[in-house]
Amino acid sequence: MLGTIRPQDEHNLKLIANVHPTDWQNPAPAGRYHLVVLGAGTAGLVTAAGAAGLGAKVALVERHLMGGDCLNVGCVPSKAIIRSSRVMADLRAAQRFGVGATGGEAEFPAVMERMRRIRAGISRHDSAERFRTLGVDVFLGEARFLSPACVQVGATSLNFKRAVIATGARAVTPPIDGLEVAGYLTNETVFSLVERPRRLAVIGAGPIGCELAQAFALLGSEVTLIGKDPQLLVREDRDAARIIAESLARDGVRIMLGARVQRASAAGVSKVLQLERQGKTESLSVDEILVGVGRAPNIEELDLQAAGVAHEKAGVIVNDYLQTTNSKIYAAGDVCLKHKFTHTADATARIVIQNALFLGRKKLSALTVPWCTFTTPEVAHVGMYEHDAQAKGIEMDTYLIPMAQVDRAITDGAEDGFLKVHVKKGTDQILGATIVAEHAGEMISEITLALVHQVGLGKIGSVIHPYPTQAEAIKKAADAYNRTRLTPLVKKLMARWLAWTQ
């Protein structure tokens, strides 16, 4: 298990010492826990720390690495690599800014070493020792339900009043003939690379595929991005997807959309993909294949039947209060959610603490979930898309602000992108928004706050935004709405007033 963490350098040894220490001794179990939490990813960690901080007796069980995907094979390592790739992009564009720098080549081993160092440093926040000091009984090992009120870890039984399933999800392997034999990478193995693949195929044009395709291209790989749908980021606004496709292409990514991989094979040191696109078959030879086509819940080893917990292919079945079919057992995070993000795992953990321990009635359906794809530019979204409103029969007005009209975006050379804010027709009630911009992930929270607390777009116009910032696009959208209130009748009345008061 721990042998899969490569390379075994000082940084990864530090990581392991924090998140799965080899000399860890599981504690003697308590008589009955207020809460037993299965899985020490984001949802499990937030649940365990929050409940223990409120005085509950908590056991936390993890079979692999504490910190889950986010720390070990997701958000942290990917964003570290993306940051290095953006430095390369800036160097290549230096002459546009009057700077006489040359791009050169990225030192891929150094990029990956930096990522491992950063990950190891952050890992202390998710460490077994830290959670022990928080008052949590940390058990490292495989967990399975013995009954509706008992979990077994090794030879130890943990009795509970309430339990939380937070075992997360893993990368899906697509049913491609020969793929297993040819060999492939996922987000769970790609961060173990120490040498840059000269030719890289990325199967899956969703957020993970787009982010890593662009990053590896900027770091010097010849990247081909393969998607089965007619657009990349198929769930996003079509205009947003078009801009990202253009950006990836400029950075050297070859994009093949509407393509299906029929088979894979090994040919010496190369891997060969046979693809079908537009009725034609073509062959692609690469050095590595990276698969990012979805995620599957980690539930197989839990013996959920013994606990009376129903599940389906998508994960554990929960109601709006995150209860499973066993009212004493809850679930949180990727194991039960449609939106598999770190921030939704965190949010659902907070719901579970209130509902499981304090008779709360917090609802999953009450959450408003923003998200961001960390390409360059970034794509962030919250609320409804136009097609969502159409499906619900809601008429809307859309305010579009191109980033090319925002002074800070112009001075930064980041004019690609836009802000779209959707409001209920004839009102300033925000229904949703999409932002394509260099810092879209930072910008979306202002609109999310307004949406959650029912602050109308017009009210945002009364908020002073620092100049020059890219977030000024949001104020411009608010000003555009407020100008619609200046009807011919209002203008006529104002003109009469001014004439009368002259």
PEVENFEN-V425586 format. One record per pair of residues at least 4 apart in sequence whose ideal C-beta (glycine too) atoms are under 8 Angstrom apart, sorted by the first residue. I is the first residue (numbers start at 1). J is the second residue. Records with the same first field share a line. If there is no record, write none. Layout:
I=J, J
//
This chain:
1=63, 64
2=16, 20, 22
4=189, 192
5=12, 15, 16, 65, 192
6=12, 192, 194
7=12, 192, 194
8=12, 13
9=13, 113, 116
10=14
11=15, 113, 116, 117, 119, 120
12=16, 116, 120
13=17
14=18, 120, 123
15=19, 65, 72, 116, 119, 120, 123
16=20, 21, 22, 65
17=21, 22
18=66, 120, 123, 124, 126, 127, 128, 129
19=65, 66, 67, 71, 72, 123, 126, 127, 128
20=24, 62, 64, 65, 66, 128, 140
21=128, 129
24=128, 138, 140
26=138, 139, 140, 141, 153, 154, 156
27=137, 138, 139
29=33, 59, 137, 156, 157, 158, 159
30=57, 59, 137
31=159
32=57, 159, 160, 161
33=56, 57, 58, 59, 137, 158, 159, 160, 161
34=51, 56, 57, 58, 160, 161, 162, 357
35=47, 48, 51, 56, 57, 58, 59, 160, 161, 162, 163, 164, 356, 357
36=58, 59, 61, 151, 158, 160, 162, 163, 164
37=44, 47, 48, 51, 58, 59, 60, 61, 163, 164, 166
38=44, 61, 143, 151, 163, 164, 165, 166, 167, 302
39=43, 44, 61, 62, 68, 165, 166, 167, 168, 298, 333, 335
40=44, 45, 48, 60, 61, 62, 66, 67, 68, 126, 131, 138, 166
41=45, 67, 68, 69, 70, 166, 167, 168, 333, 334, 345
42=46, 68, 70, 333, 342, 345, 346, 349
43=47, 164, 166, 168, 332, 333, 334, 335, 345, 346, 348, 349, 352
44=48, 60, 62, 68, 164, 166, 167, 332, 333, 349
45=49, 60, 66, 67, 68, 126, 131, 349
46=50, 345, 346, 349, 350
47=51, 164, 166, 332, 349, 352, 353
48=52, 58, 60, 131, 134, 136
49=53, 131, 134, 136
50=54, 349, 350, 353
51=56, 58, 353, 357
52=56, 57, 58, 134, 135, 136
53=134, 135
54=353, 357
56=357
57=137
58=135, 136, 137
59=136, 137, 138, 139, 158, 160
60=131, 136, 137, 138, 139
61=139, 140, 141, 143, 151, 153, 158
62=66, 138, 139, 140
63=140, 141, 142, 143, 301
65=71, 72
66=71, 126, 127, 128, 131, 138
67=71, 72, 123, 126
68=72, 74, 168
69=73, 74, 75, 168, 169, 187, 188, 334
70=74, 75, 76, 342, 345
71=75, 76, 119, 122, 123, 126
72=76, 77, 119
73=77, 187, 188, 189, 191
74=78, 187, 342
75=79, 342
76=80, 118, 119, 122
77=81, 115, 116, 119, 191
78=82, 187, 191, 208, 211, 212, 215, 374
79=83, 374
80=84, 114, 115, 118, 119
81=85, 111, 112, 115, 191, 212, 215, 219
82=86, 211, 214, 215, 374
83=87
84=88, 106, 111, 114, 115, 215, 219
85=89, 106, 214, 215, 216, 217, 218, 219
86=90, 218, 376
87=91
88=92, 103, 106, 218, 219
89=93, 218, 251, 376
90=94
91=101, 102, 103, 104
92=103
93=97, 413
94=99, 100, 101, 102, 103
95=99, 100, 101
96=413
97=413
105=220
106=111, 196, 218, 219, 220
107=111
108=112, 193, 194, 195, 196, 219, 220
109=113, 194, 195
110=114
111=115, 219
112=116, 191, 193, 194
113=117
114=118
115=119, 191
116=120, 191
117=121
118=122
119=123
122=126
123=127
124=130
125=130
126=130, 131
127=131
128=132, 138, 140
129=133
130=134
131=136, 138
132=136, 137, 138
139=143, 153, 156, 158
141=153, 154
142=153, 154, 301
143=151, 152, 153, 302
144=151, 152, 301, 302, 303, 306
145=150, 151, 152, 302, 303, 304, 306, 307, 309
146=150, 151, 152, 157, 303, 306
147=306, 307
148=306, 307, 308, 326, 328, 329
149=159, 160, 161, 328
150=157, 158, 159, 160
151=157, 158, 160, 163
152=156, 157, 158
153=158
160=328
161=328
162=328, 329, 330, 356, 357
163=307, 328, 329, 330
164=329, 330, 331, 332, 349, 352, 356
165=299, 302, 304, 309, 316, 324, 329, 330, 331, 332, 335, 336
166=331, 332, 333, 335, 345, 349
167=297, 298, 299, 302, 335
168=297, 298, 333, 334, 335
169=295, 296, 297, 298, 315, 334, 335, 340
170=188, 295, 296, 298
171=186, 187, 188, 291, 292, 294, 295, 296
172=291, 293, 294, 295, 296
173=179, 180, 184, 186, 291
174=179, 203, 261, 291, 293
176=203, 261, 262, 263, 264
177=262, 263, 264
178=182, 263, 264, 265
179=184, 264, 289, 291
180=184
181=264, 265, 266
182=264, 265, 266, 271, 272, 289
183=266, 271, 289
184=264, 271, 288, 289, 290, 291
185=189, 190, 193, 288, 289, 290, 291
186=190, 290, 291, 292
187=191, 208, 212, 292
190=212, 290
193=197, 288
196=216, 219, 220, 221
197=216, 221, 286, 287, 288
198=221, 222, 287
199=221, 222, 224, 270, 285, 286, 287, 288
200=213, 216, 221, 222, 223, 224, 286, 287, 288, 289, 290
201=223, 224, 226, 271, 273, 284, 286, 288, 289, 290
202=209, 212, 213, 216, 223, 224, 225, 226, 290, 292
203=209, 226, 261, 289, 290, 291, 292, 293
204=208, 209, 226, 227, 291, 292, 293, 294
205=209, 210, 225, 226, 227, 229, 232, 233, 234, 255, 257
206=210, 232, 233, 234, 235, 292, 293, 294
207=211, 233, 373, 374
208=212, 292
209=213, 225, 227, 232, 290, 292, 293
210=214, 225, 232, 233, 244, 248, 373, 375
211=215, 373, 374, 375
212=216, 290, 292
213=217, 223, 225, 248, 253
214=218, 223, 247, 248, 251, 253, 375, 376
215=219
216=220, 221, 223
217=221, 222, 223, 248, 251, 252, 253
218=251, 252
222=252, 254
223=252, 253, 254
224=253, 254, 255, 256, 284, 286
225=232, 248, 253, 254, 255, 256
226=256, 259, 261, 273, 275
227=231, 232, 234, 255, 256, 257, 258, 259
228=258, 259, 260
229=234, 257, 258
230=257, 258
231=238, 241, 242, 245, 257
232=241, 244, 245, 248, 255, 257
233=240, 241, 244, 373, 379
234=241
236=240, 241, 373, 379, 381, 434
237=241, 379, 381, 385, 386, 420, 434, 436
238=242
239=243, 418, 420, 436
240=244, 379, 418, 434, 436
241=245
242=246
243=247, 377, 416, 417, 418, 436
244=248, 373, 375, 377, 379, 436
245=249, 255
246=250, 416
247=251, 375, 376, 377, 416
248=253, 255, 375
249=253, 254, 255
251=376
256=275, 277
258=277, 278
259=275, 276, 277
260=275, 276, 277
261=273, 274, 275
262=274, 275, 276, 281
263=273, 274
264=271, 272, 273, 274, 289
265=271, 272, 274
266=270, 271, 272
267=271, 272, 285
269=287
270=285, 286, 287
271=285, 286, 287, 288, 289
272=283, 284, 285, 286
273=283, 284, 285, 286, 289
274=281, 282, 283
275=281, 282, 283, 284
276=280, 281
277=282
295=334, 340
296=313
297=311, 314, 315, 316, 334, 335, 336
298=335
299=304, 311, 315, 316, 335
302=307, 309
303=307
304=309, 310, 311, 316
305=309
307=326, 329
308=325, 326, 329
309=316, 317, 324, 325, 326, 329
310=316, 317, 324, 325
311=315, 316, 317
312=317
314=338
315=331, 334, 335, 336, 337
316=324, 331, 335, 336
317=324, 325, 336
318=322, 323, 324, 330, 331, 336, 364
319=323
320=363, 364, 365
321=330, 351, 355, 361, 362, 363, 364
322=330, 331, 332, 336, 348, 351, 352, 355, 364
323=327, 329, 330, 355
324=329, 330, 331
330=352, 355, 356
331=335, 336, 352
332=336, 337, 345, 348, 349, 351, 352
333=337, 340, 344, 345, 348, 349
334=340, 345
336=348
337=344, 345, 348
339=344, 369, 371
340=344, 345
341=345, 369, 371
342=346
343=347, 369, 370, 371
344=348, 367, 369
345=349
346=350
347=351, 367, 369
348=352, 364, 367
349=353
350=354, 362
351=355, 360, 362, 363, 364, 367
352=356
353=357, 358, 360
354=358, 360, 362
355=359, 360, 361, 362
362=366
368=382, 383, 448, 451, 452
369=382
370=380, 381, 382, 444, 445, 447, 448
371=380, 381, 382
372=378, 379, 380, 381, 440, 441, 444
373=378, 379, 380
374=378, 441
375=379
376=438
377=403, 414, 416, 417, 436, 437, 438, 440
378=435, 436, 437, 438, 439, 440, 441
379=434, 435, 436, 440
380=434, 435, 440, 441, 443, 444
381=385, 432, 433, 434, 435, 444
382=432, 433, 444, 447, 448, 451
383=422, 430, 431, 432, 433, 447, 451
384=388, 389, 392, 394, 396, 422, 431, 432
385=389, 422, 432, 434
386=390, 396, 398, 422
387=391
388=392, 432
389=394, 395, 396, 422, 431, 432
390=394
394=424, 425, 431
395=424, 425
396=422, 423, 424, 425, 431
397=422, 423, 424, 425, 426
398=420, 421, 422, 423
399=419, 420, 421, 423, 457, 477, 480, 481
400=418, 419, 420
401=405, 406, 418, 419, 473, 476, 477, 480
402=406, 415, 417, 418
403=409, 414, 415, 416, 417, 418, 419, 436, 437, 470, 473
404=409, 410, 415
405=473, 476
406=410, 468, 470, 472, 473, 476
407=411, 467, 468, 472
408=412, 467, 468, 469, 470, 472
409=414, 415, 417, 437, 438, 470, 473
410=415
411=468
412=438, 470
414=437, 438, 470
416=436
417=435, 436, 437, 438, 440
418=434, 435, 436, 437
419=433, 434, 435, 436, 437, 443, 473, 474, 476, 477
420=433, 434, 435
421=430, 432, 433, 447, 457, 474, 477
422=430, 431, 432, 433
423=427, 428, 429, 430, 431, 456, 457, 481
424=429, 431
427=456
428=456, 457, 458, 459, 481
429=454, 456, 457
430=447, 450, 451, 455, 456, 457
431=451
432=451
433=444, 447, 451
435=440, 443, 444, 447, 473
436=440
437=443, 470, 473
438=470
439=443, 470
440=444
442=471
443=447, 470, 471, 473, 474
444=448
445=449
446=450, 460, 471, 474
447=451, 474
448=452
449=453, 455
450=454, 455, 456, 457, 459, 460
451=455
455=459, 460
456=460
457=461, 477, 478, 481
458=462, 478, 481, 482, 485
459=463, 478
460=474, 475, 477, 478
461=475, 478, 479, 481, 482
463=475, 478
465=469, 471, 472, 474, 475
466=471
467=472
468=472
471=475
472=476
473=477
474=478
475=479
476=480
477=481
478=482
479=483
480=484
481=485
482=486
485=490
486=490, 491
487=491
488=492
489=493
490=494
491=495
492=496
493=497
494=498
495=499
496=500
497=501
498=502
//
